[in-house]
Amino acid sequence: MNDVRELIVSKVRDEAEAIRSFELVSPDGDLLPCFSAGAHIDVHTPEGATRQYSLLNDDRERHRYVIAVLREEEGRGGSRWMHDVVEAGMRLRIGAPRNAFPLEACSAPIILIAGGIGITPLLAMARSLEAKGIPYVLHFVTRSTARTPFLTELSQAPFAERVVLYRGDCPDEPRFDAEKLMGSLSPGSHIYLCGSVGFMDAVCVAAQARPDTVLHKEYFAAPAIQPTGDEEAFTLQLARSGGELIVPSDKSIVEVIGEHGVECPLNCEQGICGTCLTTVISGEIDHRDFYLSAADRARGDQMLICVSRAKHGSVLVLDL
């Protein structure tokens, strides 16, 4: 199960309004599995739920993991549990780091754009880039000073001069203008984007005017997708268990295989966490996730079966 281990919560700290950070260490003082900037860990709740949180500390550190959690009253309960129950001294079950949002090795200009709690993976990226002497700029957009986490650290960090703040209640700071920022970028720039769905959607729209740049993004929640009304049933074959099933228009692959006793690791059910990533042996995939890269999709050998389906007329054969 993704190398689950128990870690101790060594520190809990309020970083901003409704945002709290948690430092996790080994009970025995052992070194933790290494991670790369942009990675996240799974936190397992006592009720059996799993939530992903980005690692924000220096990826050269092996003695601790640091995450930050935004309390979401309308969420699925994980963030409320982290805020209301988890305290220093507790033990949490944690999965090994995974990275679906890595920094790519390139010589092009690097632009980091964070909205609110989306600063967490980008803060780790800033630390990594700074340590390697790679130029970048971090644009950090928040509603107000009270809702700006890590403000003191960002203002005092060795890379403080690379940080551009946009706080809604600070008239002396610039107003964030996604179109203007995109228009100022050099051709070939690599953009790393993370934040709320609305914020990311606005930046993505602006980025469409710059096809000469490369946009990397990570969603914490899936964007709302309007049903097309033309969903079709398709045939699904399970190579290992030997079954052939029909996936109707109103059900997902995971729902159908679950009804037939085939289990698959599952978490977000929104196509953002990668937990249900499954090998595709044959068939054309209608990718509907927000996890796989364009290169991953082009290979056509993996899919997230919580949301993705088969293309019209295709039979999917999965390694299940």
C-alpha positions, 0 to 999 in steps of 0.5 A: 500500500504505497509503503505506508509507515507511521510518523510522529507529528513533531510540530504543528503551526498556524501559518495563516488564517485556516492554514496549518502546517505539520512537521512529520518525523520518524519515531526512531529518528531514521532517515525518511524516503527521499522526495523531489520538489513537487511531490506529495504524500498520502495521509491515512485517516482512522476512518480509512480515507486517504488525502494527499498533501504536497511536501513544502520543505527542502527536498534535500532534507531526509529527517522530516516531511512538512505539509500544510493543510487548508481547512475546507468546511465544505470538503470531504472531512480530511482537512477538518480532521487534520485541523481539529484532531491532529496535534504534536505527538500523534502518530499518522500513517503516511504513504511514501512520496509520489510526484505527479508535478515534477520540475523538468530539467531544462535551460528555459526560464522558469516561472512559478505561479501560486494561488493561496494554498497552492504555494506548498509544492511551489515553495519546495520547487523554489527551494530546490531551484535556489539550491541548484542556482537555477534562475526563476521567479515565484508569483504568489497571489492571495486574498489578503495578508491574513490568508498568506502562509509563510509570509515571514519565511518568504520575505526573509528567505535567500530567494526573497528577491525572486518572490512577487507578492500579490495580496488583495489588501495591500495597495502598494503591491501589484494587482495580479494580471494573468494576461499581462504576466503571460505577455511578458514571458520569454518564448519557451518559458516553463510555467508551474501553476498550482492553486484553487480551480478558479485561479488556475482556470484564469491562468490557463485561459491566459496561457492559451495565448502563449503556445510558445510556453510550456504549462505544468499544473497541479490541481488540488480539486478537479475542475467542474465539468459539464456533462455532455449528455452523449456518454456511451456504454462500452466493453471492458475486458479484464486480462488477469481476472478474465471477465468481460463487462459492460460499462454503462453511460452512467457508471465509471469503470471503478464502479462496474468492476467493484460490483463484480468483486474486482478491487482497485486502490481508490481515493479522490474519484476525481482524476487528480490523485493517481491512486487508481492508475491502471495499465491499459493493454489495448484500446483507445482511451478517453482521458478525463483526468487531471493527473497524467501529462500529455506525454503519458496520455500519448503513450496510451498505456495507462489511465485513471479508471475513476473518471476516464472511459473508452473512446467511441467504438473501442474495447478497453483491455485492462491489466486487472 
